[in-house]
Amino acid sequence: MPQEVPGPVTIERVPSLSGVAGRAWDDVADPRDLFQSRAWLRALERTGEAPVMYLIARRPGHCRILGALPLYDSLPSRGDYLYWPELHFQDLLRAASPAGGRLGLLAGSRAGFGTRLVLDPALTAPARAVVLRALRDAAGAVAAERGLPYTFFLFLDAASWRELAPVTGDGDRHRLAGVAQTELELPGTCFADYLATLPRNTRTSVRREAGHFAEVCATETVPLREAVPAVAPMIANVRARHGMAYSVDTVAGRLSAYASALGDTAALAVLCRVRGRVVGAGVLCRWHDRLYVTDFGRVDDESPDPFVYFNAAIYEPIRHAYAMGLSRIVTGAGAELGKARRGAAVLPLVHVAWPANGEPGNGAAGAEPAQSRRKHWRDLRAAHPRYFHPVWDELL
């Protein structure tokens, strides 16, 4: 039965989930979302990549969690390039001129996938808005105490943005991300069923790419824990080639968190070998009925490249998902058109800035970058309309 929130909402600052009962967290976290899970967040705590604190919303005197908000430091020196708010809100950086070049804290998820809200699913829509406002104000207070002008949500999915919009302000405070989420629903029971859903020309291309790969490469799927030393430098290499200065240690820490959270049967690496040498790898994480393709890496030399990316990051994960009886592959952000041509849906992501002082935004300040992002996605959708989910309509 839908729950109202009578009276005030209290916010507790918690440094670790070790102090939060597992059942209490599981009742509020989305069971389909790996990055809301207690297992994932506790793994981050063990690897030193944890939130600086969690904001926990409750009714006074009640133990049930109504909503929660992990808060992270934004430190570009750690190599977490995509999760540096200053990259996405350069106009706010110029306007605020904050000390040390830091605009604010990060809220929600920091995982390279769409961020979703941690809210009690039994709450009514008005009650959810009350809880979100309490979390917004508490996050602003934490940012202000640290001398930071904003708290940021990065890479929100469309449903979460729809809920946040009434409580975030407007103008320069939100904009579409420069990348989109991609997800692939698996039809039928085998790889041939997947191929059958593709247009004929694409189906021919996929068969060619998979066939050439099989002629040159051998694949091996191993527990991620065993593969971290080999895989981390390749992932860092790919990110560096795309202008993202991730350190090998940062990548290894994140991979170790996956392995710690999920164990050897659900955190895996697909190793691609040419003449016995590993030349590429994909990282797979199983969570309930979903398979996340979290990372791809390859060597940067003259090794043959028989479509290693598409096989390690798409085709081999599809085969693995079918073998495990899974229904969806979450292929993450970036390379949207390549993934969409191979059957993935393209879903929007939104960046949001909450001012620490609670003042309404200046709509003119961020209008140009926000409009530029919308134009980019409008043009792309106009050129490739069948790749874009209808949820884009409300954002464009």
N, C-alpha and C positions, 0 to 999 in steps of 0.2 A: 504494500500500500504506500502511495506517495507520502513523504514526510515533510511537514512544515518545520520552520525553525522559530519557535516562539522565544521572544526575549533576545538578549544579547548573545554574541558569539565571542568566545575567548580564544586568543591565539597564544600558543606555547612555542617557545624556541627550543628545539631539541638538537643537540650536537651530533647524535648518532641514532640510527634505528635500533641499536642494541637496547635502548631504553623504551622502545615501543613494542607492545605485545604483537606477535606475529599475526594472530587472528584479527586484531584491530586494524592493522595495515592491509591485510588481504581483503577485508570487507570493503575497503574504499578504493583500492587500486583496480584498474581495469585488468582482468585476468588474461586478456589477449595481448597485452602490451608488455613485452619483455622489459622495457626500460622504466616501467613503473614498479616492477616486481621487487619485493624485498631481497630476493636472491641477487639481483643485479646491483642494487644500491649498496648492499652489504659488501659485495665484491669490490665495488669502487672504494669503499672505506678501507678495505684491507690492502689495496694497491696505492693508496695515497691520492686518489683522484676524486675523493668523495665531495659532496656538497659541504659548504662551510657550516650550514645548519639546515634544519627542516622547520618550516612553520606548520604547526598542527592546529586546525580549527575544531573546536568542540563547543557544545553547550555547557555553561557553567555547571559543574558537579556531575557531568556525564563522561563516561569513558569512550563512547563511540566517536570515531573520527568523522567529521563532516566534510573535511577537505584538507589537502596538504600541499605544500609548495617547497620543493627542494631549492635551495639557493646556492649558487656556485660563484667563486671568484672568476673574474675575467682577466686572465694573465697571458698575453700573447707570447711571453717568454717561454711558456710551457709548450709552445708549438701547436696549440689548439686553434688553428687559424680560422676555421669556419665559425667557431664560437667566440670570436672577438667582435663584440657589438660595434666597435669603432669602424670596422670594415663596412658594416651594413648601414650605419647611420653617420656617415662622414659629415653631413650637413649639421647634425646636432653637435658633433665634436667641434666643428668650427665655431658654432654659436656659443657653446658652453665654455670652451677653453679650460677643461678641468685639469686639476693638478695631476701631473704624471701621465696625462693623455688617456686616463681611464674614465669612461662615461658611467659605468654602473655595474651592478650585479646581474648574473644570469639566473633566470627562474625556469623551473620545469625540468626538461630533459636536455641532455647534452650528449647525443648519441649518433648524430648523422641521419636520423630518421625523423618523421613527423612527431612533434611534441603534442601530447594530449594532457588534458586536465585531470588532476587527481581529486575527484569529487564523489561523495556518496551517491551511488546510482539511484537510491530511493528518494532523494530530495526532489521536491517540485521545482519548476523553473524559477518562480520567485525566490524560493529558499536557496537555490544554487547561486542566484545573483547576490543574495545577502552574504553568503559565505565568500564568494569571490571578492566582494568589496572589502570584507574584513582582511582577507589575505593580501589584497592590493595595498591597503593602508599599512599593514604590518611590514610588507616588503619595502615600502617606501621609507618607513621608519628605520629599518636596518640600513638601507642605502644612505640615508641622511646621516646616521651615526658614523658612517665610514667616510663621510665627505664626498659622496657620489650623487650625481643629480638624477640618475635613472635606475630602474630595474627593468630588465629586458626579458621578454619571451622571444626566442628565435625558433623559426621553422615550425610554427603552430600549424596543425592541420585545420581544414576548413570548418569542421564542426566545433572545434575549440575556439577558433576565432569568432564564430557566430555567437557563442556564449559570452566571450570576453568583450565584444564590441560595445555593449551598452555601459560597461563600467571602466573603459580605458581612456575616454576622451577621443579627440579626433585630430584632423590636420596632420602634422608631421609625426604623429605618434604610431602610425602603422603603415606598412607597405608590403607588397608582394615580394617574396624572396626571389633571388636570381636563379634559383634551381627549384625543381619540383620533385615531389615524391613519385615513385613508380612502384606499382604492385601488379602481380600477375595471378589471376585466378586460373587454377588448373582444371581443365575439362577432362572427363573420363578417367581412365586408370593407367595410361601409359604414354610414353613420348610420342607415339604415333597419333594418339588422340589430340595432343597439343599441336602437332604439325597440321592436322586436318582443319584446325580452326584458322590457320593463317591464309592470307591471299596466295594465289598460286605462285606469283613471282617471288614472294618472300619465302614461301615453303621451299622453292628450288634453291634459294640462296642459303637457307639454314641447312639444308641437306649437304650442300657443297662445303660450307664452313665446317660442319661437324665431320664430314667425311675426310677432308684434307687434314684436319686436326688429328683424327684417328690414325691416319697414315704416318704422321710424323711424331706425335706425342703419345706417351703413356701416362695414364692418370692413376693416382693413388689417394684414397681418402683416409686420413689419419686423425687421431685426437689432436686438437689444436694445441694442447699443452706441450706435446712433443715437437710441434713444428714452429713454435714462436721464434727461436733463434734464426731459423732459415727464412721465415715469412716476413718478419718485421722490417728488415732492411729493404726488401722488395717493395713493400707497401709505401715506406717512406720515400723510396725512389720515384714511384709513380706520382705521389703527391708533389714532390719537388718539381717534377717535369711540368706540372700544372700550376706552378707558382705558389704552392702551399708548403711552407717551411716547417713541416713536422719533423721532430727528432726521432731517431730510431727508438730511443728509450721511451718516449711518449707512446709510440705505436705499440711497443712491446708491453707497456703497462696496460693499455686498453685490451690487447689480446689476452693477457693474463687474467684480466677481470672477467672476460667472457668464459675462459676455461674454468675459473674458480666458481663462477655463478652457476654454470650449466653442467659441468662434469664432462667426462670423456665421451659419452654417448651423444651429447647434444651440441657440443662445441667442436667443430671439425674444420680441417683444412683440406682442400682439394689441391694436391700437388701435381703440376704438369711437368713432365720430364722429356727432354730431348736427348737421346743417347745417354740416358742415365742421369743427366744433370737437370736439376730443378730450374726451370726458366720462368715459371709463373705459378700463381696460387690464388685461390679464392677462399674466403673465410665464411663458413656457414654456421648459423646458430638456430637450433630448433627451439621453438617455444609454443607449447600447446599444438594448435593446428597450423602453425605458420613456420616457414623457413625464412630466416633473414640472411641475405647476402650482405655481410657487413663491410667487407674490404676486398680489394684486388691488388696484387702486386706482381711485378715482373722484373727481370734483370734488365739492365741498361747497357747492352752490348750488341754484338753482331749476331746473336743467336737467332735462329729461324723464328718467325712469328706466324705460325699457322692458325690464325684467328684465336690466339690464346685467350684474349679478353672475353670474347663472346662465349667460348666454351667453359672457361673457369667461373665466369660470373653469371651465366644464364643457362646454357644447355646442360652442363653437368649438375648444377643445382636442381634443375627441373627433373632430371632422371632420379636424383637422390630423393627429392620430395615425393615423387610417385612411388618409389620403393618403400618409403616410410608411411605412405597413406595420408600425406598432407594435402591440404586443399588450396593453399595460397603461398606464393613467394613474394616477400617484400624486398625489392631490389634497390631501394634507397634512392637518394637524390643524385642528380647529375647524369649526363649522357642520356637525356630523356628521349630524344628522337630514336637513337639506336635501340633502346629498350622497347619503345613503343612500336617500332617496326616489327619487333619480335613478340608482340602480343601484350605488352604491359599497358596498363592504364596510367595516364599522367594526371596527378592530383596536385592542387595548389598548396603552397606553404606561405605563411604570413609571418613577418617580424613585427613585434609590438614593443613600444617603449612606455613604461609607466613613470611619470615624473615623481621624484621623491617628495616634492613639496605639494603635490596634489593639484597644482594650478592647471587650468585648461591650456591646451596647446595652441600655438600660433599656426593656423592652417596654412598660411603662405610659406612658412619656413621650409616645410618638407614637401610642398606641392610638386615641385619639379622632379625630384628623384622618384616620388611615388607615381607620378604620371608616366615617367620614362619606363618604369618597370611594367606598368599596365600595358603600355604600347608594345613593349617587347613581346609580352605573352599574347596580346591580341593579334599581332602580326603572325606569330608562330601558329596560333590556333587557326587563323584564316588560311594559312598555307597547308595545314595538316589537321583539318577539323575532326577526323575520325579518331585521332589519338587522344583527344581531350575529354575528360569526364564532364558531364553536365554541371557539376558543382562549380565550375569556373564561371558560369553565367553571373552568379551573385557578386563575384569579385572583379569582373571586367566591365 
